[in-house]
Amino acid sequence: MRLILTYRRLAAALICAFLLSACVTRADIDYTPYDDIPGDYSLEDAKRDGCVVQEDGKITAGQAVWDAFLANTEENKPATVRLVFYYTLDDLNVSEEYYEENKDNYPKMYIEDLVYDGESYTVSLTDESGDYVRTYKYLRHFTGDMRAGARYDRYSYYVLVDDLEVTWERIEYGMLSSRLGDGIDHHRVYSHYE
């Protein structure tokens, strides 16, 4: 009887391991090449294609894909993930003047490809400024409390950097500073707020 229970536990463990490994490989979705994404590519297309979708700062699709990407990178396995940032504009969070001037420019959708080759991270995107391709050494995870009066209480950011020791506070200081040279090269690829 004990032997049968042991085999059942072993079988259950193997099934769980198989299912988890299937999730990990989900990070290597065969996305349409970046240059071939159609001009009418929609938010629903992105969700259907397995992209990690962030709508107005909230993850609305692809969390399991992101988790699988992280799992692969933690094991130094090459992985690719497509990130979609979708922004709307509402008149509650901006001035009336800004809303009236910019309402026709929304919604906006930005698409980024993040590739880990086993050693470094390369992000590729196109926006109003043109094409952007940049390679970074590290993907850092920062969590913490939001500033007083913020819309949310806590944040979780994944940020590409070249300095393993840099803190989010130092990056934020550089973004807010008016002094030349205070800025730290970084690229935020994931944001989650609670």
KEKE-3310 file (N, C-alpha, C; in steps of 0.2 Angstrom, whole numbers, plus 5000, padded with zeros to 4 digits):
npx = (5004:5010:5019:5012:5006:5017:5021:5010:5012:5024:5020:5011:5020:5028:5019:5015:5028:5029:5019:5022:5034:5030:5024:5035:5041:5033:5037:5044:5037:5032:5033:5026:5038:5046:5046:5036:5024:5007:5000:4988:4987:4980:4975:4968:4973:4986:4984:4979:4990:4999:5006:5014:5004:5001:4990:4987:4996:4993:4994:4986:4986:4995:5003:5008:5016:5026:5031:5036:5046:5055:5059:5066:5077:5083:5089:5098:5094:5091:5078:5063:5052:5037:5032:5018:5012:4999:4990:4977:4968:4961:4949:4950:4962:4971:4974:4961:4964:4975:4969:4960:4969:4975:4967:4964:4975:4975:4968:4985:4997:5011:5024:5036:5050:5058:5073:5083:5099:5105:5116:5115:5102:5092:5082:5070:5061:5049:5045:5038:5050:5057:5067:5073:5085:5093:5105:5107:5115:5109:5094:5085:5075:5064:5055:5043:5037:5025:5026:5019:5002:5001:4992:4992:4998:5009:5024:5030:5044:5052:5068:5079:5097:5114:5122:5124:5123:5115:5101:5083:5079:5091:5090:5078:5081:5090:5082:5073:5082:5089:5102:5116:5122:5117:5108:5104:5107:5094:5080:5063:5054:5043:5029:5020:5007:5000)
npy = (4994:5006:5008:5010:5022:5030:5029:5035:5048:5051:5051:5061:5072:5071:5074:5088:5094:5092:5100:5113:5115:5116:5128:5137:5136:5143:5156:5158:5161:5161:5175:5187:5194:5209:5220:5216:5218:5222:5238:5240:5233:5227:5230:5219:5209:5209:5203:5191:5185:5182:5192:5202:5212:5229:5239:5256:5255:5244:5226:5217:5206:5191:5188:5175:5172:5182:5178:5166:5170:5176:5165:5158:5167:5167:5155:5157:5154:5157:5169:5176:5190:5198:5215:5225:5241:5250:5265:5276:5291:5300:5312:5315:5314:5323:5340:5350:5358:5351:5339:5342:5347:5335:5324:5318:5311:5299:5282:5276:5264:5255:5244:5233:5222:5211:5203:5190:5184:5174:5180:5195:5208:5214:5227:5231:5244:5255:5271:5288:5295:5287:5272:5261:5253:5244:5237:5229:5225:5219:5214:5221:5220:5230:5234:5243:5256:5268:5286:5297:5302:5296:5287:5273:5261:5252:5248:5238:5235:5230:5233:5237:5239:5244:5244:5234:5237:5248:5257:5259:5271:5279:5279:5286:5298:5303:5304:5315:5325:5341:5342:5340:5324:5317:5308:5291:5278:5268:5257:5254:5240:5233:5236:5235:5239:5241)
npz = (5000:5004:4994:4983:4986:4986:4972:4966:4971:4965:4952:4951:4954:4943:4933:4937:4935:4921:4916:4922:4915:4902:4903:4905:4892:4885:4884:4873:4861:4844:4837:4825:4814:4820:4810:4802:4807:4806:4801:4806:4818:4832:4850:4854:4845:4850:4862:4859:4852:4862:4869:4881:4889:4894:4900:4902:4913:4920:4920:4909:4901:4897:4909:4913:4902:4904:4916:4913:4904:4913:4921:4911:4909:4921:4922:4912:4899:4882:4878:4872:4872:4868:4871:4875:4876:4881:4880:4886:4887:4899:4905:4918:4925:4920:4915:4909:4898:4893:4890:4880:4870:4866:4865:4853:4850:4856:4858:4862:4856:4860:4854:4859:4858:4868:4870:4876:4876:4883:4889:4888:4887:4874:4868:4857:4847:4840:4839:4840:4838:4830:4826:4839:4846:4859:4869:4885:4900:4911:4919:4931:4946:4954:4969:4979:4990:4984:4982:4993:4991:4979:4965:4967:4980:4980:4970:4956:4947:4932:4926:4913:4914:4915:4926:4939:4952:4954:4961:4962:4967:4964:4950:4948:4954:4945:4934:4938:4941:4936:4933:4922:4918:4928:4925:4923:4912:4907:4905:4907:4907:4912:4922:4937:4947:4964)
capx = (5000:5014:5023:5007:5005:5024:5021:5005:5015:5029:5017:5008:5025:5030:5014:5016:5034:5028:5014:5026:5039:5026:5023:5041:5043:5028:5041:5047:5032:5035:5030:5027:5044:5044:5045:5031:5018:5003:4999:4981:4988:4976:4976:4965:4978:4992:4982:4978:4996:5003:5010:5013:5000:5001:4985:4988:5001:4991:4995:4980:4987:5002:5007:5011:5022:5032:5034:5040:5052:5059:5061:5071:5083:5086:5093:5103:5092:5089:5071:5060:5045:5034:5028:5013:5010:4993:4988:4972:4968:4954:4949:4950:4969:4975:4971:4956:4968:4979:4965:4957:4974:4978:4962:4963:4981:4974:4973:4992:5000:5018:5026:5043:5053:5064:5077:5088:5103:5109:5121:5112:5095:5091:5076:5069:5055:5049:5040:5038:5056:5061:5069:5077:5088:5098:5107:5109:5118:5105:5087:5084:5068:5063:5049:5043:5031:5024:5026:5012:4997:5000:4986:4993:5002:5016:5026:5035:5047:5058:5071:5086:5102:5121:5125:5120:5122:5110:5095:5078:5080:5096:5087:5073:5084:5093:5076:5071:5087:5091:5110:5118:5126:5114:5104:5106:5104:5089:5074:5058:5050:5037:5027:5014:5005:4995)
capy = (5000:5012:5008:5013:5029:5033:5029:5040:5055:5052:5052:5068:5076:5072:5078:5095:5096:5093:5106:5119:5115:5118:5135:5140:5137:5148:5163:5158:5161:5163:5181:5189:5198:5216:5224:5213:5219:5226:5244:5240:5228:5230:5227:5212:5205:5208:5198:5184:5183:5180:5197:5204:5218:5233:5245:5261:5253:5237:5220:5214:5199:5189:5188:5169:5173:5186:5174:5161:5173:5177:5159:5156:5171:5166:5149:5159:5151:5162:5169:5182:5191:5205:5219:5230:5246:5253:5271:5280:5298:5302:5319:5315:5314:5328:5346:5351:5360:5346:5334:5345:5347:5328:5318:5314:5307:5292:5278:5275:5258:5254:5237:5232:5216:5210:5197:5188:5179:5170:5185:5201:5209:5219:5229:5235:5247:5260:5276:5294:5297:5282:5265:5261:5246:5245:5231:5231:5219:5217:5215:5222:5220:5235:5235:5248:5260:5274:5292:5299:5305:5293:5283:5266:5260:5249:5247:5232:5237:5227:5239:5236:5243:5241:5244:5229:5240:5254:5257:5263:5278:5283:5280:5291:5304:5305:5306:5321:5330:5345:5342:5336:5319:5314:5303:5284:5274:5262:5256:5250:5235:5230:5240:5233:5243:5238)
capz = (5000:5004:4988:4978:4987:4983:4965:4965:4972:4960:4945:4952:4954:4936:4929:4938:4932:4914:4915:4923:4909:4896:4904:4904:4885:4882:4883:4866:4856:4838:4836:4819:4815:4822:4804:4798:4811:4801:4803:4809:4823:4838:4856:4854:4841:4854:4868:4855:4850:4868:4871:4888:4888:4900:4898:4907:4919:4923:4916:4907:4897:4896:4915:4913:4897:4907:4921:4909:4901:4918:4923:4907:4910:4927:4920:4907:4893:4878:4878:4869:4874:4865:4876:4872:4881:4878:4884:4885:4890:4902:4907:4926:4927:4916:4915:4904:4892:4890:4887:4873:4865:4865:4865:4847:4849:4860:4862:4859:4858:4858:4854:4860:4858:4872:4868:4880:4872:4887:4892:4888:4885:4869:4867:4850:4847:4835:4841:4836:4837:4826:4828:4845:4848:4864:4873:4892:4903:4917:4920:4938:4948:4960:4972:4984:4991:4980:4985:4996:4986:4972:4964:4970:4986:4979:4963:4955:4940:4929:4922:4910:4916:4914:4932:4943:4959:4954:4964:4958:4970:4960:4943:4949:4956:4939:4930:4941:4942:4931:4932:4917:4920:4934:4922:4922:4906:4909:4901:4910:4902:4915:4928:4940:4953:4968)
cpx = (5004:5018:5018:5006:5012:5024:5016:5008:5020:5026:5014:5014:5028:5025:5014:5022:5033:5024:5018:5031:5036:5025:5029:5043:5038:5031:5044:5042:5035:5031:5031:5033:5042:5042:5039:5024:5014:5001:4992:4981:4985:4978:4974:4970:4984:4990:4982:4985:5001:5008:5009:5010:4999:4996:4985:4991:4998:4992:4988:4980:4994:5006:5011:5017:5028:5035:5039:5047:5057:5063:5067:5077:5086:5090:5097:5101:5089:5081:5069:5053:5043:5030:5024:5011:5005:4991:4982:4972:4961:4955:4949:4957:4974:4971:4966:4959:4972:4975:4962:4962:4976:4974:4962:4969:4980:4968:4980:4994:5007:5020:5034:5045:5059:5067:5083:5092:5107:5114:5118:5105:5095:5084:5075:5062:5055:5043:5041:5045:5060:5062:5074:5079:5094:5099:5110:5111:5113:5098:5086:5076:5068:5056:5049:5037:5031:5024:5019:5008:4997:4994:4986:4998:5009:5017:5030:5037:5052:5061:5078:5091:5109:5125:5121:5119:5117:5104:5089:5078:5085:5094:5082:5076:5087:5088:5073:5076:5088:5098:5112:5123:5123:5110:5107:5103:5100:5083:5069:5054:5044:5036:5021:5013:5000:4992)
cpy = (5006:5013:5011:5020:5033:5034:5035:5047:5056:5054:5059:5073:5077:5075:5086:5097:5097:5099:5113:5120:5118:5126:5139:5141:5142:5155:5163:5157:5164:5169:5183:5194:5205:5220:5222:5214:5224:5233:5244:5235:5231:5227:5220:5207:5204:5203:5191:5181:5181:5185:5199:5211:5222:5239:5250:5259:5247:5232:5217:5207:5197:5188:5181:5169:5177:5182:5168:5164:5174:5171:5157:5160:5169:5159:5150:5156:5157:5163:5176:5183:5198:5208:5224:5235:5250:5259:5274:5286:5299:5309:5320:5316:5319:5335:5346:5353:5355:5341:5336:5345:5340:5323:5314:5310:5300:5288:5277:5268:5257:5247:5237:5224:5216:5203:5196:5183:5174:5174:5192:5202:5215:5220:5233:5238:5252:5265:5282:5297:5293:5276:5266:5254:5247:5239:5233:5224:5215:5218:5215:5222:5225:5235:5240:5251:5266:5280:5294:5303:5301:5289:5276:5266:5258:5248:5241:5234:5232:5232:5236:5241:5240:5241:5239:5232:5245:5252:5261:5270:5282:5284:5286:5298:5307:5307:5313:5327:5334:5346:5338:5330:5315:5308:5296:5281:5268:5262:5251:5246:5232:5234:5236:5237:5240:5244)
cpz = (5000:4998:4983:4979:4985:4976:4963:4966:4967:4953:4946:4951:4946:4932:4930:4935:4924:4913:4916:4917:4903:4897:4902:4896:4882:4881:4876:4861:4850:4835:4828:4819:4816:4815:4800:4802:4807:4805:4807:4815:4829:4845:4857:4850:4846:4860:4865:4854:4856:4870:4878:4887:4894:4897:4904:4914:4922:4918:4915:4903:4897:4903:4915:4908:4900:4912:4918:4906:4907:4921:4918:4908:4916:4927:4914:4900:4889:4878:4874:4871:4870:4870:4873:4877:4878:4883:4882:4889:4893:4905:4915:4929:4924:4916:4909:4897:4889:4886:4880:4868:4862:4864:4859:4845:4853:4857:4858:4861:4855:4859:4855:4860:4863:4871:4873:4877:4876:4891:4893:4886:4879:4868:4861:4850:4842:4838:4837:4834:4832:4829:4834:4846:4853:4868:4880:4895:4908:4916:4928:4940:4954:4962:4977:4985:4987:4985:4988:4991:4980:4971:4967:4976:4985:4971:4962:4948:4938:4924:4919:4912:4914:4920:4937:4950:4959:4957:4960:4961:4966:4953:4944:4950:4949:4934:4932:4941:4935:4929:4927:4920:4926:4931:4922:4916:4909:4904:4905:4906:4905:4921:4931:4947:4957:4972)
residu = (MET:ARG:LEU:ILE:LEU:THR:TYR:ARG:ARG:LEU:ALA:ALA:ALA:LEU:ILE:CYS:ALA:PHE:LEU:LEU:SER:ALA:CYS:VAL:THR:ARG:ALA:ASP:ILE:ASP:TYR:THR:PRO:TYR:ASP:ASP:ILE:PRO:GLY:ASP:TYR:SER:LEU:GLU:ASP:ALA:LYS:ARG:ASP:GLY:CYS:VAL:VAL:GLN:GLU:ASP:GLY:LYS:ILE:THR:ALA:GLY:GLN:ALA:VAL:TRP:ASP:ALA:PHE:LEU:ALA:ASN:THR:GLU:GLU:ASN:LYS:PRO:ALA:THR:VAL:ARG:LEU:VAL:PHE:TYR:TYR:THR:LEU:ASP:ASP:LEU:ASN:VAL:SER:GLU:GLU:TYR:TYR:GLU:GLU:ASN:LYS:ASP:ASN:TYR:PRO:LYS:MET:TYR:ILE:GLU:ASP:LEU:VAL:TYR:ASP:GLY:GLU:SER:TYR:THR:VAL:SER:LEU:THR:ASP:GLU:SER:GLY:ASP:TYR:VAL:ARG:THR:TYR:LYS:TYR:LEU:ARG:HIS:PHE:THR:GLY:ASP:MET:ARG:ALA:GLY:ALA:ARG:TYR:ASP:ARG:TYR:SER:TYR:TYR:VAL:LEU:VAL:ASP:ASP:LEU:GLU:VAL:THR:TRP:GLU:ARG:ILE:GLU:TYR:GLY:MET:LEU:SER:SER:ARG:LEU:GLY:ASP:GLY:ILE:ASP:HIS:HIS:ARG:VAL:TYR:SER:HIS:TYR:GLU)
# end
